[in-house]
């Protein structure tokens, strides 16, 4: 365990030195506070809107921003060090491949978690003091926890990419393609299915397809308890599905565990 924590601390300190934490936190804070205060600008008003509207807006922001940041932070975690020769050097220490991978995951995940907490926490504080409603704390606690899990799931996916290619440039390309597929193309494909299939997809069938995308699971976790009038598109059809918020949260956790387990298996079998 000490080896894992040592690697985690190194990765976290590297993130601080590269100013990842400061940059991500500032981005999250500016955008989240902006959406919280100016979220109703399209309707002609400026100021704090309802909790439901704010969470729906922040979820739409996070589902694009967090996966991209997680992928960019982690895509070269292994292939980059392999190209520079430091990966073999690290493995000459009394450190197993599994310990190295878990240490990197904890360290880089810690950067994403802290940035998410500080960035979106700023919106929670602003909204709480404006509305004076204790429901703000509970809702944002769930939102931030699920946002962290979303970031961790894409960090694990980035490890799969990094361990499956031989060049850093290829890893960067696959990372961007992965973000495009999960953040943009997946929902467009679902809409095409809804329109293209003669009898349409059932709500159950739609939900099963959405479980293949951690970004959609994240949005469902946070929007399941909100007014459906604040939700548009594919999510508006699935919002009243049979899966509970707890079940959706468990599936999101599985999207962290399964890619990380597969990445560990690939790394252990990989010849350096």
Secondary structure, DSSP 8 states (H G I E B T S, - for coil): -HHHHHHHHHHHHHHHHTTHHHHHHHHHHHHHHHHHHHTTGGGT--S---HHHHHHHHHHHHHHHHHHHHHHHHTTTTHHHHHHTHHHHHTTSS--HHHHHHHHHHHHHHHHHHHHHHHHHHHHHHHHHHH--THHHHHHHHHHHHHHHHHHHHHHHHHHHHHH-SSHHHHHHHHHHHHHIIIIIHHHHHHHHHHHSTT---HHHHHHHHTT-HHHHHHHHHHTTS-GGG--THHHHHTT-S--HHHHHHHHHHHHHHHHHHHHHHHHH---
